[in-house]
């Protein structure tokens, strides 16, 4: 991430006024704060007890803030509020980060100070005011496309490339991702021993290792998911170990599980393939903003559209907090709001 040169300051502001008080930590201690071997946290083994994805994001965000501070000879820990303000101005300015990304940066900076038993600069009026002003009018984040059941069914019927094994893996992955609402890390962690198929009903259950809550959960496998899982496992001759595996450079099926990032690439390539083959230029799948989360969002949409209550949606997707499922289904909620129902009822009375 590139930052512009340190700006020229007004004459009445001395350079020392922008620097945090002299840090009692070494550069190595500050830089490795969120690493598993953090020198500062040796006496607190539970300080970094958070989901892997959360820790990965914090390490990445902390490196961004450290690079910003080092380029200007600022102390990142403790960080003076005016330094965090300048960081916000840079992030919203030349780098044009989304509000969601900058919020995450601030959360990481706050957590770094909390772990170090230092005052949190992000809670000061100085930083809060700057954030409100700079974030005003900006989009919170780029919404991800929802892959609903109709999209998945279309892919299962029409996906066909020159690589038959790739198609089978993609279909098994898509159908499993949709009905289990699993995150990408949970999908790649699936082992054959985690799958249980019901003979008569032709559906089944998958044991999902919930990466957010740190627990195991049983999730439903639809008949489509079971069908394509069996087809993929049979073709690949996989009897144990990882379900979704990488292909070797020679195109053969390897022994290692796909990387979490590969889930999004498989979904995106599927969409591109389907859209290229769509008749008369029709778009079979969303053309933009498809991610590994798209199946999870689409499943939440379908559950809400079918009248499934929020508690059941949370259980199906492994959410502890209703915030995200509410966010995903906000458009459907608006269409079924009290105002929407009243206006639709009035229209029916008028027509009759």
Secondary structure, DSSP 8 states (H G I E B T S, - for coil): ----------TTS-HHHHS-S--SS-HHHHHTTTSTT-GGGTT-TTTT-S-HHHHHHHHHHHHHHHHHHHHHT---SS--HHHHHHHHHHHHTTS---HHHHHHHHHHHHHHHHHTT---GGGSHHHHHHHHHHHTTS-S--------HHHHHHHHHH---S-HHHHHHHHHHHHHHHHH---HHHHHT-BGGGEEE-TTT--EEEEEEETTTTEEEEEEE-HHHHHHHHHHHHHHT--SSBSSEEE-TTS-EEEEE--HHHHHHHHHHHHHHHHHT-GGG--SS--S---TTHHHHHHHHHHHHTT--HHHHHHHHT-SSHHHHHHHTHHHHHHTSHHHHHHHHHHHHHH-
